[in-house]
Amino acid sequence: MAQHNLGTVISFEFVRTVTKLRFWIGTLSVPVIMAVVFGMIFLSNTSTSTAAEAQKNAQFSISYLDASGLITPADAAAFGAVPAASSDAGIRDVQSGTVDAYFEFPAHPETTAVKAYGADRGLFENGKYAAVAQAMLARAVAVKIGSPQLSRLASGSAQVDTVTYQGSEVSGGMNSVIPPMAFLVVFYGLVVLLAGQMLNSTLEEKENRVTEMILTTLRPTTLIAGKVLALFMVGLVQVAVFASPILVGALFYRDAMSIPEFDASQLVFDPLRMTVGLLILVGGFALFTTTLVAIGAVMPTAKEAGNFMGVMIALIFIPFYSVSLVVSEPHSPIVQVFTFFPFSAPVTALLRNAFGSLGIAEAAVVIAILYIGAAMMLRVAVRLFQYGSISYTSKVSIRTALKAGSRHAVAGPAEKHAAEK
């Protein structure tokens, strides 16, 4: 009977949530906004590419002076540049419109800036003056070196492939960080987007004043557990909806969106890291869900509960204030505190797991903290909801509710069942 009731609660909560217009407005708003942003990026990239090509092929008159001795007449002629009579004359020619640009190359361009003067053509197009001045100097240096190969090496464009080892095995590098890091992205998305739903899962019945009727047919434990499991299912729906535009863009519009080429076959899926990441994700989500459900059971209205929701959301962003420390010094005291404090543990542990600094023993402790914490918060949420089901206008006293719950716990089975009803 209890199992049947649990299934009924899960089905009811899930269907009630996914059939609401505001749920789909909130859920679909993310991919719609992403589609709009992608469209704007596409149009921007198209116009920028066209403008850059036009700028590259644009012809404008140039005069120059070279104190370095690097620019030969042949180098200057390649850009259509002619010598200026003097620095002042070159600037006056630009001001009068006789030439479009005047370049002044110093005696030591490696330490002194090249001066480029040009007619104002707008912020974007004005960049062509510096680009052409640099191109003239680079061509002159390449000619001096006399070898295209040495010129490329001198410019620092040599490619370096780095291979690192963990013992005798080649480590995955960033390719092994990306897959477990996906769990952190999913965790943030679920908690941030479902936080309001977590609070309202218990508040809605209280505000509608139907909790007494519900508790006459359902045990509080079954009701709260069903709500939590339904939220997990709703989270899966939202993950699928949010991931769809990203997958479509990556698969079919990679070139249009200027998404860098990425070979997914190079990703390294470490079974241990992926398993630990999944367990932390589920445990962290369960802890935050049960905590917010408990807060909803305490508060009489959603407005009052919203203040506490802000605190809970802030807790998952605190580790990012020390993200460089989490990556570079994972065993520092502050990182250890963030790793084992229940409400900062999911983010910190997922970061450390992705970067390979979370040991097996530490991972086991974190997972235990999260799951035990979630179980305890579920029990607390049940007690608070049971005690506060008829408190419509004031906050429930947590101490009083838990004391009442402990009295019920030591009562006999019949009394306990009657009390829960």
Secondary structure, 3 states (H helix, E strand, C coil): CHHHHHHHHHHHHHHHHHCCHHHHHHHHHHHHHHHHHHHHHHHHHHHHHHHHHHHHHCCCCEEEEECCCCCCHHHHHHCCEEECCCHHHHHHHHHHCCCCEEEEECCCCCCCCCEEEECCCCCCCCHHHHHHHHHHHHHHHHHHHCCHHHHHHHCCCCCCCCCCEECCEECCCHHHHHHHHHHHHHHHHHHHHHHHHHHHHHHHHHHHCCHHHHHCCCCHHHHHHHHHHHHHHHHHHHHHHHHHHHHHHHHHCCCCCCCCCCCHHHCCCCHHHHHHHHHHHHHHHHHHHHHHHHHHHHCCCHHHHHHHHHHHHHHHHHHHHHHHHHHHCCCCHHHHHHHHCCCCHHHHHHHHHHCCCCCHHHHHHHHHHHHHHHHHHHHHHHHHHHHHCCCCCCCCCHHHHHHHHHHHHHCCHHHHHHHHC
